[in-house]
Amino acid sequence: MVVAVDKDEGRVLVKDHADACTELSCHERTIVVSDEEMGGNLEALNPGDIIKVESAAGRAEKIVVLRRVWEELASPEL
């Protein structure tokens, strides 16, 4: 889950299932894919989004939004 997005520095703070936080280092070629947009950038991410990250050489290459924060909040699973 996305905790914070620093678009200027190209960093995304994420939390895993064990509640451990990791900072992802992104670059200008990192793409964000969602239902709304293909090939977007970090502007497309929101804190609370559920994501999957594909990395290479220690940097995020592709971030796939699996579920938006507003979908997560509206989920009957809560």
PyMOL Python script that loads the backbone (N, CA, C, O; Angstrom):
from pymol import cmd

cmd.read_pdbstr("""\
ATOM      1  N   MET A   1       0.843  -1.169   0.000  1.00  0.00           N
ATOM      2  CA  MET A   1       0.000   0.000   0.000  1.00  0.00           C
ATOM      3  C   MET A   1       0.895   1.242   0.000  1.00  0.00           C
ATOM      4  O   MET A   1       1.912   1.283   0.692  1.00  0.00           O
ATOM      5  N   VAL A   2       0.509   2.242  -0.776  1.00  0.00           N
ATOM      6  CA  VAL A   2       1.243   3.501  -0.831  1.00  0.00           C
ATOM      7  C   VAL A   2       0.982   4.281   0.452  1.00  0.00           C
ATOM      8  O   VAL A   2      -0.168   4.488   0.840  1.00  0.00           O
ATOM      9  N   VAL A   3       2.055   4.710   1.104  1.00  0.00           N
ATOM     10  CA  VAL A   3       1.945   5.530   2.312  1.00  0.00           C
ATOM     11  C   VAL A   3       2.135   7.004   1.954  1.00  0.00           C
ATOM     12  O   VAL A   3       1.392   7.864   2.427  1.00  0.00           O
ATOM     13  N   ALA A   4       3.130   7.289   1.118  1.00  0.00           N
ATOM     14  CA  ALA A   4       3.414   8.669   0.718  1.00  0.00           C
ATOM     15  C   ALA A   4       4.103   8.675  -0.640  1.00  0.00           C
ATOM     16  O   ALA A   4       4.777   7.716  -1.019  1.00  0.00           O
ATOM     17  N   VAL A   5       3.921   9.775  -1.364  1.00  0.00           N
ATOM     18  CA  VAL A   5       4.546   9.945  -2.671  1.00  0.00           C
ATOM     19  C   VAL A   5       5.290  11.276  -2.674  1.00  0.00           C
ATOM     20  O   VAL A   5       4.700  12.325  -2.414  1.00  0.00           O
ATOM     21  N   ASP A   6       6.589  11.228  -2.968  1.00  0.00           N
ATOM     22  CA  ASP A   6       7.392  12.442  -3.117  1.00  0.00           C
ATOM     23  C   ASP A   6       7.731  12.554  -4.599  1.00  0.00           C
ATOM     24  O   ASP A   6       8.736  12.017  -5.063  1.00  0.00           O
ATOM     25  N   LYS A   7       6.879  13.258  -5.330  1.00  0.00           N
ATOM     26  CA  LYS A   7       7.030  13.356  -6.781  1.00  0.00           C
ATOM     27  C   LYS A   7       8.315  14.087  -7.169  1.00  0.00           C
ATOM     28  O   LYS A   7       8.966  13.726  -8.149  1.00  0.00           O
ATOM     29  N   ASP A   8       8.677  15.115  -6.399  1.00  0.00           N
ATOM     30  CA  ASP A   8       9.874  15.900  -6.718  1.00  0.00           C
ATOM     31  C   ASP A   8      11.155  15.081  -6.586  1.00  0.00           C
ATOM     32  O   ASP A   8      12.069  15.223  -7.398  1.00  0.00           O
ATOM     33  N   GLU A   9      11.225  14.228  -5.573  1.00  0.00           N
ATOM     34  CA  GLU A   9      12.417  13.405  -5.337  1.00  0.00           C
ATOM     35  C   GLU A   9      12.343  12.044  -6.023  1.00  0.00           C
ATOM     36  O   GLU A   9      13.335  11.315  -6.053  1.00  0.00           O
ATOM     37  N   GLY A  10      11.164  11.687  -6.581  1.00  0.00           N
ATOM     38  CA  GLY A  10      11.013  10.402  -7.252  1.00  0.00           C
ATOM     39  C   GLY A  10      11.016   9.228  -6.295  1.00  0.00           C
ATOM     40  O   GLY A  10      11.605   8.185  -6.579  1.00  0.00           O
ATOM     41  N   ARG A  11      10.354   9.402  -5.155  1.00  0.00           N
ATOM     42  CA  ARG A  11      10.322   8.343  -4.140  1.00  0.00           C
ATOM     43  C   ARG A  11       8.884   8.035  -3.732  1.00  0.00           C
ATOM     44  O   ARG A  11       8.029   8.918  -3.658  1.00  0.00           O
ATOM     45  N   VAL A  12       8.650   6.747  -3.469  1.00  0.00           N
ATOM     46  CA  VAL A  12       7.346   6.284  -3.004  1.00  0.00           C
ATOM     47  C   VAL A  12       7.577   5.444  -1.757  1.00  0.00           C
ATOM     48  O   VAL A  12       8.365   4.498  -1.777  1.00  0.00           O
ATOM     49  N   LEU A  13       6.898   5.786  -0.682  1.00  0.00           N
ATOM     50  CA  LEU A  13       6.970   5.018   0.560  1.00  0.00           C
ATOM     51  C   LEU A  13       5.802   4.047   0.560  1.00  0.00           C
ATOM     52  O   LEU A  13       4.647   4.452   0.432  1.00  0.00           O
ATOM     53  N   VAL A  14       6.112   2.742   0.705  1.00  0.00           N
ATOM     54  CA  VAL A  14       5.076   1.711   0.682  1.00  0.00           C
ATOM     55  C   VAL A  14       5.133   0.877   1.954  1.00  0.00           C
ATOM     56  O   VAL A  14       6.179   0.757   2.592  1.00  0.00           O
ATOM     57  N   LYS A  15       3.983   0.301   2.308  1.00  0.00           N
ATOM     58  CA  LYS A  15       3.879  -0.570   3.480  1.00  0.00           C
ATOM     59  C   LYS A  15       3.433  -1.939   2.993  1.00  0.00           C
ATOM     60  O   LYS A  15       2.512  -2.048   2.183  1.00  0.00           O
ATOM     61  N   ASP A  16       4.098  -2.999   3.496  1.00  0.00           N
ATOM     62  CA  ASP A  16       3.734  -4.352   3.076  1.00  0.00           C
ATOM     63  C   ASP A  16       2.761  -4.987   4.065  1.00  0.00           C
ATOM     64  O   ASP A  16       2.312  -4.341   5.011  1.00  0.00           O
ATOM     65  N   HIS A  17       2.440  -6.266   3.835  1.00  0.00           N
ATOM     66  CA  HIS A  17       1.475  -6.982   4.680  1.00  0.00           C
ATOM     67  C   HIS A  17       1.925  -7.091   6.131  1.00  0.00           C
ATOM     68  O   HIS A  17       1.091  -7.205   7.030  1.00  0.00           O
ATOM     69  N   ALA A  18       3.222  -7.057   6.368  1.00  0.00           N
ATOM     70  CA  ALA A  18       3.759  -7.152   7.728  1.00  0.00           C
ATOM     71  C   ALA A  18       3.902  -5.769   8.372  1.00  0.00           C
ATOM     72  O   ALA A  18       4.512  -5.637   9.433  1.00  0.00           O
ATOM     73  N   ASP A  19       3.341  -4.740   7.729  1.00  0.00           N
ATOM     74  CA  ASP A  19       3.397  -3.353   8.199  1.00  0.00           C
ATOM     75  C   ASP A  19       4.806  -2.770   8.201  1.00  0.00           C
ATOM     76  O   ASP A  19       5.066  -1.786   8.894  1.00  0.00           O
ATOM     77  N   ALA A  20       5.716  -3.363   7.437  1.00  0.00           N
ATOM     78  CA  ALA A  20       7.064  -2.811   7.289  1.00  0.00           C
ATOM     79  C   ALA A  20       7.057  -1.818   6.128  1.00  0.00           C
ATOM     80  O   ALA A  20       6.478  -2.093   5.077  1.00  0.00           O
ATOM     81  N   CYS A  21       7.693  -0.673   6.316  1.00  0.00           N
ATOM     82  CA  CYS A  21       7.741   0.356   5.278  1.00  0.00           C
ATOM     83  C   CYS A  21       9.043   0.269   4.488  1.00  0.00           C
ATOM     84  O   CYS A  21      10.105  -0.022   5.037  1.00  0.00           O
ATOM     85  N   THR A  22       8.934   0.528   3.193  1.00  0.00           N
ATOM     86  CA  THR A  22      10.071   0.539   2.287  1.00  0.00           C
ATOM     87  C   THR A  22       9.955   1.763   1.397  1.00  0.00           C
ATOM     88  O   THR A  22       8.864   2.116   0.949  1.00  0.00           O
ATOM     89  N   GLU A  23      11.084   2.406   1.143  1.00  0.00           N
ATOM     90  CA  GLU A  23      11.087   3.546   0.233  1.00  0.00           C
ATOM     91  C   GLU A  23      11.558   3.081  -1.134  1.00  0.00           C
ATOM     92  O   GLU A  23      12.656   2.539  -1.265  1.00  0.00           O
ATOM     93  N   LEU A  24      10.732   3.292  -2.153  1.00  0.00           N
ATOM     94  CA  LEU A  24      11.081   2.921  -3.518  1.00  0.00           C
ATOM     95  C   LEU A  24      11.719   4.107  -4.217  1.00  0.00           C
ATOM     96  O   LEU A  24      11.241   5.235  -4.108  1.00  0.00           O
ATOM     97  N   SER A  25      12.787   3.848  -4.924  1.00  0.00           N
ATOM     98  CA  SER A  25      13.447   4.876  -5.714  1.00  0.00           C
ATOM     99  C   SER A  25      12.966   4.739  -7.155  1.00  0.00           C
ATOM    100  O   SER A  25      13.091   3.675  -7.761  1.00  0.00           O
ATOM    101  N   CYS A  26      12.421   5.809  -7.691  1.00  0.00           N
ATOM    102  CA  CYS A  26      11.891   5.801  -9.052  1.00  0.00           C
ATOM    103  C   CYS A  26      12.739   6.730  -9.919  1.00  0.00           C
ATOM    104  O   CYS A  26      13.585   7.463  -9.406  1.00  0.00           O
ATOM    105  N   HIS A  27      12.515   6.699 -11.211  1.00  0.00           N
ATOM    106  CA  HIS A  27      13.210   7.596 -12.128  1.00  0.00           C
ATOM    107  C   HIS A  27      12.218   8.098 -13.159  1.00  0.00           C
ATOM    108  O   HIS A  27      11.047   7.720 -13.131  1.00  0.00           O
ATOM    109  N   GLU A  28      12.673   8.939 -14.060  1.00  0.00           N
ATOM    110  CA  GLU A  28      11.756   9.562 -15.026  1.00  0.00           C
ATOM    111  C   GLU A  28      11.105   8.550 -15.961  1.00  0.00           C
ATOM    112  O   GLU A  28      10.075   8.849 -16.565  1.00  0.00           O
ATOM    113  N   ARG A  29      11.685   7.363 -16.094  1.00  0.00           N
ATOM    114  CA  ARG A  29      11.106   6.333 -16.960  1.00  0.00           C
ATOM    115  C   ARG A  29      10.188   5.374 -16.214  1.00  0.00           C
ATOM    116  O   ARG A  29       9.607   4.480 -16.830  1.00  0.00           O
ATOM    117  N   THR A  30      10.045   5.541 -14.897  1.00  0.00           N
ATOM    118  CA  THR A  30       9.117   4.702 -14.142  1.00  0.00           C
ATOM    119  C   THR A  30       7.706   4.995 -14.632  1.00  0.00           C
ATOM    120  O   THR A  30       7.289   6.152 -14.689  1.00  0.00           O
ATOM    121  N   ILE A  31       6.969   3.940 -14.988  1.00  0.00           N
ATOM    122  CA  ILE A  31       5.600   4.150 -15.450  1.00  0.00           C
ATOM    123  C   ILE A  31       4.619   3.619 -14.411  1.00  0.00           C
ATOM    124  O   ILE A  31       4.898   2.660 -13.691  1.00  0.00           O
ATOM    125  N   VAL A  32       3.475   4.267 -14.359  1.00  0.00           N
ATOM    126  CA  VAL A  32       2.391   3.868 -13.470  1.00  0.00           C
ATOM    127  C   VAL A  32       1.217   3.467 -14.347  1.00  0.00           C
ATOM    128  O   VAL A  32       0.780   4.228 -15.210  1.00  0.00           O
ATOM    129  N   VAL A  33       0.712   2.256 -14.114  1.00  0.00           N
ATOM    130  CA  VAL A  33      -0.397   1.724 -14.896  1.00  0.00           C
ATOM    131  C   VAL A  33      -1.599   1.552 -13.975  1.00  0.00           C
ATOM    132  O   VAL A  33      -1.493   0.976 -12.893  1.00  0.00           O
ATOM    133  N   SER A  34      -2.745   2.064 -14.428  1.00  0.00           N
ATOM    134  CA  SER A  34      -3.988   1.902 -13.674  1.00  0.00           C
ATOM    135  C   SER A  34      -5.125   1.706 -14.660  1.00  0.00           C
ATOM    136  O   SER A  34      -4.916   1.755 -15.872  1.00  0.00           O
ATOM    137  N   ASP A  35      -6.332   1.482 -14.145  1.00  0.00           N
ATOM    138  CA  ASP A  35      -7.497   1.355 -15.021  1.00  0.00           C
ATOM    139  C   ASP A  35      -7.749   2.645 -15.796  1.00  0.00           C
ATOM    140  O   ASP A  35      -8.242   2.617 -16.924  1.00  0.00           O
ATOM    141  N   GLU A  36      -7.404   3.780 -15.175  1.00  0.00           N
ATOM    142  CA  GLU A  36      -7.671   5.069 -15.792  1.00  0.00           C
ATOM    143  C   GLU A  36      -6.599   5.498 -16.787  1.00  0.00           C
ATOM    144  O   GLU A  36      -6.874   6.273 -17.703  1.00  0.00           O
ATOM    145  N   GLU A  37      -5.375   4.993 -16.610  1.00  0.00           N
ATOM    146  CA  GLU A  37      -4.252   5.540 -17.372  1.00  0.00           C
ATOM    147  C   GLU A  37      -3.169   4.489 -17.599  1.00  0.00           C
ATOM    148  O   GLU A  37      -2.834   3.715 -16.702  1.00  0.00           O
ATOM    149  N   MET A  38      -2.635   4.479 -18.805  1.00  0.00           N
ATOM    150  CA  MET A  38      -1.494   3.631 -19.127  1.00  0.00           C
ATOM    151  C   MET A  38      -0.279   4.535 -19.323  1.00  0.00           C
ATOM    152  O   MET A  38      -0.356   5.528 -20.046  1.00  0.00           O
ATOM    153  N   GLY A  39       0.817   4.203 -18.699  1.00  0.00           N
ATOM    154  CA  GLY A  39       2.039   4.962 -18.904  1.00  0.00           C
ATOM    155  C   GLY A  39       2.100   6.284 -18.176  1.00  0.00           C
ATOM    156  O   GLY A  39       2.807   7.197 -18.603  1.00  0.00           O
ATOM    157  N   GLY A  40       1.364   6.399 -17.075  1.00  0.00           N
ATOM    158  CA  GLY A  40       1.419   7.625 -16.286  1.00  0.00           C
ATOM    159  C   GLY A  40       2.687   7.683 -15.450  1.00  0.00           C
ATOM    160  O   GLY A  40       3.537   6.796 -15.525  1.00  0.00           O
ATOM    161  N   ASN A  41       2.803   8.740 -14.650  1.00  0.00           N
ATOM    162  CA  ASN A  41       3.964   8.883 -13.777  1.00  0.00           C
ATOM    163  C   ASN A  41       3.501   8.898 -12.322  1.00  0.00           C
ATOM    164  O   ASN A  41       2.366   8.521 -12.032  1.00  0.00           O
ATOM    165  N   LEU A  42       4.358   9.324 -11.418  1.00  0.00           N
ATOM    166  CA  LEU A  42       4.028   9.295  -9.991  1.00  0.00           C
ATOM    167  C   LEU A  42       2.834  10.172  -9.635  1.00  0.00           C
ATOM    168  O   LEU A  42       2.234   9.993  -8.575  1.00  0.00           O
ATOM    169  N   GLU A  43       2.482  11.114 -10.500  1.00  0.00           N
ATOM    170  CA  GLU A  43       1.295  11.953 -10.277  1.00  0.00           C
ATOM    171  C   GLU A  43       0.034  11.093 -10.177  1.00  0.00           C
ATOM    172  O   GLU A  43      -0.955  11.513  -9.577  1.00  0.00           O
ATOM    173  N   ALA A  44       0.064   9.892 -10.760  1.00  0.00           N
ATOM    174  CA  ALA A  44      -1.111   9.024 -10.777  1.00  0.00           C
ATOM    175  C   ALA A  44      -1.300   8.248  -9.477  1.00  0.00           C
ATOM    176  O   ALA A  44      -2.322   7.583  -9.308  1.00  0.00           O
ATOM    177  N   LEU A  45      -0.334   8.316  -8.552  1.00  0.00           N
ATOM    178  CA  LEU A  45      -0.425   7.565  -7.297  1.00  0.00           C
ATOM    179  C   LEU A  45      -1.012   8.408  -6.174  1.00  0.00           C
ATOM    180  O   LEU A  45      -0.814   9.621  -6.112  1.00  0.00           O
ATOM    181  N   ASN A  46      -1.745   7.726  -5.282  1.00  0.00           N
ATOM    182  CA  ASN A  46      -2.328   8.367  -4.107  1.00  0.00           C
ATOM    183  C   ASN A  46      -1.995   7.544  -2.872  1.00  0.00           C
ATOM    184  O   ASN A  46      -1.952   6.316  -2.944  1.00  0.00           O
ATOM    185  N   PRO A  47      -1.756   8.203  -1.733  1.00  0.00           N
ATOM    186  CA  PRO A  47      -1.603   7.443  -0.486  1.00  0.00           C
ATOM    187  C   PRO A  47      -2.841   6.574  -0.258  1.00  0.00           C
ATOM    188  O   PRO A  47      -3.972   7.047  -0.372  1.00  0.00           O
ATOM    189  N   GLY A  48      -2.616   5.305   0.065  1.00  0.00           N
ATOM    190  CA  GLY A  48      -3.702   4.360   0.279  1.00  0.00           C
ATOM    191  C   GLY A  48      -3.939   3.426  -0.892  1.00  0.00           C
ATOM    192  O   GLY A  48      -4.612   2.407  -0.739  1.00  0.00           O
ATOM    193  N   ASP A  49      -3.392   3.755  -2.074  1.00  0.00           N
ATOM    194  CA  ASP A  49      -3.531   2.871  -3.231  1.00  0.00           C
ATOM    195  C   ASP A  49      -2.808   1.553  -2.961  1.00  0.00           C
ATOM    196  O   ASP A  49      -1.738   1.536  -2.353  1.00  0.00           O
ATOM    197  N   ILE A  50      -3.400   0.456  -3.415  1.00  0.00           N
ATOM    198  CA  ILE A  50      -2.774  -0.862  -3.349  1.00  0.00           C
ATOM    199  C   ILE A  50      -2.056  -1.065  -4.682  1.00  0.00           C
ATOM    200  O   ILE A  50      -2.664  -0.948  -5.745  1.00  0.00           O
ATOM    201  N   ILE A  51      -0.749  -1.372  -4.619  1.00  0.00           N
ATOM    202  CA  ILE A  51       0.054  -1.449  -5.841  1.00  0.00           C
ATOM    203  C   ILE A  51       0.869  -2.734  -5.910  1.00  0.00           C
ATOM    204  O   ILE A  51       1.048  -3.441  -4.919  1.00  0.00           O
ATOM    205  N   LYS A  52       1.354  -3.010  -7.115  1.00  0.00           N
ATOM    206  CA  LYS A  52       2.342  -4.064  -7.360  1.00  0.00           C
ATOM    207  C   LYS A  52       3.504  -3.382  -8.066  1.00  0.00           C
ATOM    208  O   LYS A  52       3.296  -2.582  -8.978  1.00  0.00           O
ATOM    209  N   VAL A  53       4.723  -3.693  -7.648  1.00  0.00           N
ATOM    210  CA  VAL A  53       5.906  -3.023  -8.194  1.00  0.00           C
ATOM    211  C   VAL A  53       6.772  -4.022  -8.946  1.00  0.00           C
ATOM    212  O   VAL A  53       7.055  -5.113  -8.452  1.00  0.00           O
ATOM    213  N   GLU A  54       7.187  -3.636 -10.140  1.00  0.00           N
ATOM    214  CA  GLU A  54       8.160  -4.403 -10.913  1.00  0.00           C
ATOM    215  C   GLU A  54       9.450  -3.596 -10.913  1.00  0.00           C
ATOM    216  O   GLU A  54       9.485  -2.466 -11.402  1.00  0.00           O
ATOM    217  N   SER A  55      10.521  -4.187 -10.357  1.00  0.00           N
ATOM    218  CA  SER A  55      11.793  -3.472 -10.203  1.00  0.00           C
ATOM    219  C   SER A  55      12.896  -4.110 -11.031  1.00  0.00           C
ATOM    220  O   SER A  55      12.846  -5.292 -11.372  1.00  0.00           O
ATOM    221  N   ALA A  56      13.890  -3.293 -11.341  1.00  0.00           N
ATOM    222  CA  ALA A  56      15.108  -3.757 -12.001  1.00  0.00           C
ATOM    223  C   ALA A  56      16.256  -2.901 -11.488  1.00  0.00           C
ATOM    224  O   ALA A  56      16.138  -1.678 -11.412  1.00  0.00           O
ATOM    225  N   ALA A  57      17.353  -3.534 -11.141  1.00  0.00           N
ATOM    226  CA  ALA A  57      18.548  -2.833 -10.652  1.00  0.00           C
ATOM    227  C   ALA A  57      18.234  -1.921  -9.468  1.00  0.00           C
ATOM    228  O   ALA A  57      18.806  -0.838  -9.342  1.00  0.00           O
ATOM    229  N   GLY A  58      17.325  -2.363  -8.604  1.00  0.00           N
ATOM    230  CA  GLY A  58      17.015  -1.611  -7.396  1.00  0.00           C
ATOM    231  C   GLY A  58      16.115  -0.406  -7.582  1.00  0.00           C
ATOM    232  O   GLY A  58      15.919   0.363  -6.641  1.00  0.00           O
ATOM    233  N   ARG A  59      15.568  -0.223  -8.761  1.00  0.00           N
ATOM    234  CA  ARG A  59      14.685   0.911  -9.032  1.00  0.00           C
ATOM    235  C   ARG A  59      13.357   0.410  -9.569  1.00  0.00           C
ATOM    236  O   ARG A  59      13.296  -0.587 -10.289  1.00  0.00           O
ATOM    237  N   ALA A  60      12.292   1.117  -9.208  1.00  0.00           N
ATOM    238  CA  ALA A  60      10.959   0.759  -9.699  1.00  0.00           C
ATOM    239  C   ALA A  60      10.870   1.094 -11.187  1.00  0.00           C
ATOM    240  O   ALA A  60      11.072   2.241 -11.585  1.00  0.00           O
ATOM    241  N   GLU A  61      10.568   0.095 -11.999  1.00  0.00           N
ATOM    242  CA  GLU A  61      10.404   0.289 -13.443  1.00  0.00           C
ATOM    243  C   GLU A  61       8.939   0.500 -13.797  1.00  0.00           C
ATOM    244  O   GLU A  61       8.599   1.340 -14.629  1.00  0.00           O
ATOM    245  N   LYS A  62       8.071  -0.287 -13.143  1.00  0.00           N
ATOM    246  CA  LYS A  62       6.641  -0.245 -13.447  1.00  0.00           C
ATOM    247  C   LYS A  62       5.871  -0.421 -12.148  1.00  0.00           C
ATOM    248  O   LYS A  62       6.155  -1.327 -11.365  1.00  0.00           O
ATOM    249  N   ILE A  63       4.895   0.451 -11.925  1.00  0.00           N
ATOM    250  CA  ILE A  63       4.026   0.365 -10.757  1.00  0.00           C
ATOM    251  C   ILE A  63       2.610   0.169 -11.271  1.00  0.00           C
ATOM    252  O   ILE A  63       2.095   0.994 -12.027  1.00  0.00           O
ATOM    253  N   VAL A  64       1.982  -0.928 -10.858  1.00  0.00           N
ATOM    254  CA  VAL A  64       0.624  -1.240 -11.288  1.00  0.00           C
ATOM    255  C   VAL A  64      -0.319  -0.990 -10.119  1.00  0.00           C
ATOM    256  O   VAL A  64      -0.145  -1.560  -9.042  1.00  0.00           O
ATOM    257  N   VAL A  65      -1.318  -0.136 -10.332  1.00  0.00           N
ATOM    258  CA  VAL A  65      -2.318   0.140  -9.301  1.00  0.00           C
ATOM    259  C   VAL A  65      -3.351  -0.980  -9.360  1.00  0.00           C
ATOM    260  O   VAL A  65      -4.078  -1.117 -10.344  1.00  0.00           O
ATOM    261  N   LEU A  66      -3.406  -1.780  -8.294  1.00  0.00           N
ATOM    262  CA  LEU A  66      -4.354  -2.886  -8.228  1.00  0.00           C
ATOM    263  C   LEU A  66      -5.715  -2.429  -7.718  1.00  0.00           C
ATOM    264  O   LEU A  66      -6.755  -2.899  -8.179  1.00  0.00           O
ATOM    265  N   ARG A  67      -5.692  -1.506  -6.759  1.00  0.00           N
ATOM    266  CA  ARG A  67      -6.939  -0.989  -6.194  1.00  0.00           C
ATOM    267  C   ARG A  67      -6.690   0.421  -5.685  1.00  0.00           C
ATOM    268  O   ARG A  67      -5.715   0.670  -4.976  1.00  0.00           O
ATOM    269  N   ARG A  68      -7.564   1.333  -6.047  1.00  0.00           N
ATOM    270  CA  ARG A  68      -7.463   2.723  -5.606  1.00  0.00           C
ATOM    271  C   ARG A  68      -7.911   2.859  -4.160  1.00  0.00           C
ATOM    272  O   ARG A  68      -8.702   2.055  -3.669  1.00  0.00           O
ATOM    273  N   VAL A  69      -7.402   3.881  -3.483  1.00  0.00           N
ATOM    274  CA  VAL A  69      -7.735   4.123  -2.081  1.00  0.00           C
ATOM    275  C   VAL A  69      -9.241   4.266  -1.905  1.00  0.00           C
ATOM    276  O   VAL A  69      -9.791   3.751  -0.931  1.00  0.00           O
ATOM    277  N   TRP A  70      -9.923   4.952  -2.821  1.00  0.00           N
ATOM    278  CA  TRP A  70     -11.365   5.140  -2.670  1.00  0.00           C
ATOM    279  C   TRP A  70     -12.117   3.829  -2.866  1.00  0.00           C
ATOM    280  O   TRP A  70     -13.201   3.665  -2.306  1.00  0.00           O
ATOM    281  N   GLU A  71     -11.582   2.895  -3.640  1.00  0.00           N
ATOM    282  CA  GLU A  71     -12.187   1.570  -3.772  1.00  0.00           C
ATOM    283  C   GLU A  71     -11.955   0.757  -2.504  1.00  0.00           C
ATOM    284  O   GLU A  71     -12.825   0.005  -2.065  1.00  0.00           O
ATOM    285  N   GLU A  72     -10.765   0.919  -1.921  1.00  0.00           N
ATOM    286  CA  GLU A  72     -10.420   0.208  -0.686  1.00  0.00           C
ATOM    287  C   GLU A  72     -11.339   0.648   0.454  1.00  0.00           C
ATOM    288  O   GLU A  72     -11.813  -0.184   1.227  1.00  0.00           O
ATOM    289  N   LEU A  73     -11.589   1.955   0.557  1.00  0.00           N
ATOM    290  CA  LEU A  73     -12.444   2.477   1.628  1.00  0.00           C
ATOM    291  C   LEU A  73     -13.894   2.047   1.459  1.00  0.00           C
ATOM    292  O   LEU A  73     -14.612   1.896   2.448  1.00  0.00           O
ATOM    293  N   ALA A  74     -14.336   1.846   0.214  1.00  0.00           N
ATOM    294  CA  ALA A  74     -15.713   1.451  -0.050  1.00  0.00           C
ATOM    295  C   ALA A  74     -15.908  -0.065  -0.031  1.00  0.00           C
ATOM    296  O   ALA A  74     -17.030  -0.545  -0.189  1.00  0.00           O
ATOM    297  N   SER A  75     -14.834  -0.815   0.159  1.00  0.00           N
ATOM    298  CA  SER A  75     -14.887  -2.272   0.111  1.00  0.00           C
ATOM    299  C   SER A  75     -15.669  -2.848   1.288  1.00  0.00           C
ATOM    300  O   SER A  75     -15.510  -2.388   2.418  1.00  0.00           O
ATOM    301  N   PRO A  76     -16.511  -3.848   1.035  1.00  0.00           N
ATOM    302  CA  PRO A  76     -17.233  -4.501   2.137  1.00  0.00           C
ATOM    303  C   PRO A  76     -16.318  -5.340   3.026  1.00  0.00           C
ATOM    304  O   PRO A  76     -16.745  -5.824   4.075  1.00  0.00           O
ATOM    305  N   GLU A  77     -15.053  -5.516   2.611  1.00  0.00           N
ATOM    306  CA  GLU A  77     -14.104  -6.297   3.402  1.00  0.00           C
ATOM    307  C   GLU A  77     -13.678  -5.574   4.664  1.00  0.00           C
ATOM    308  O   GLU A  77     -13.143  -6.202   5.578  1.00  0.00           O
ATOM    309  N   LEU A  78     -13.900  -4.263   4.741  1.00  0.00           N
ATOM    310  CA  LEU A  78     -13.477  -3.488   5.913  1.00  0.00           C
ATOM    311  C   LEU A  78     -14.403  -3.699   7.073  1.00  0.00           C
ATOM    312  O   LEU A  78     -14.196  -3.123   8.141  1.00  0.00           O
TER     313      LEU A  78
END
""", "prot")
cmd.dss("prot")
cmd.show_as("cartoon", "prot")
cmd.util.cbc("prot")
cmd.orient("prot")
